[in-house]
Amino acid sequence: MSAMGEEATRGQEQRRALAADFFNRVWELLEQPRRTREQDDEMLHGAHASRALWAGVGTLADFDLPFAFEALARANAVAGERTLP
């Protein structure tokens, strides 16, 4: 594999890991019975970040992207409608 190919693969792996980290943190926050406003903000921003990262990951995106949209929908539902800072 060329150096550019290895760099692209490494970038995809980093993006996938970051998307998963955001996704997992969103679910941790969703499972809390009570959250602060700051935690709601973190949850909403994390859900958006996860979805955006999964969208550019490649072959796994077809599988993981719907879960990212589900997390985004749930985060918005539990946080209620409001404007993010």
N, C-alpha and C positions, 0 to 999 in steps of 0.2 A: 504494500500500500504506500502511496506517496505521502510525503510530509503533509501536504494539504489535506489529503484524505484522512490521515490520522488526526490532524487538528480538528477537522469537521466532526469526526466520530467522537473525539474527546468533548467537543462542544455540545454535541447531542446528549452525551452521557451526563454532563454537568447540568444541562437544561432539564433533563428527565429527573435527576436527583432533586433539583430545586423545586420542580413542579410537585413532586411527591412530598417533599417537606412542607410546602405550603398547604397542600391538600390535607395531609395528616394533622397539621396544626388547626386547620379550619374545623375538622371533625372533632378534635379535642375540645375546642371552644363550643361547638354545637351541642356536645354532650353535657356541658356544665348546666346545672339547673338555673344558675344566676350568673350574669356577666355584667361587668361595668361597661359604661359607654365606650371606654378605650378598648376593651376587649371586643365589643361589637365592631368597632372601627377596624381592629386588627383582623377580625374574622372576615369582614366584607372585603377589605383590601387583599387579604390572603386568597380569598376565593377568586377574585378577579385575576390576581397574579398567576394562580395555579392554572386557570382556564387559558390564559394567554400563553403560558409556557407549554402546556400540553398541546396547544394548537400547532406549535412548530416543532414537535419532537420527531415526527416521522412515522414509522410503521405502527408503533404502539398508540399513536394519537387516535387512530380509528377506534380502539378499544377504550382508552382512558378519557377521551374528550367528553363522552356522555356523562361519565362520573363527575368530571369537573363542572359541567353544566348543572348537574344535580346539586353539588355542593354550593354552587353559586345561588341557585334558586332557594335552597334551604336557608342559607345564610341571610339572604334578603328577607325571607319570610319570618324568621325568628327575630331579626333585628328591627323589623318594621320599616316603613317607608320614611326615609329622611335623607338629607343631603350629607355626603361624606365631606370631611375636612380636606 
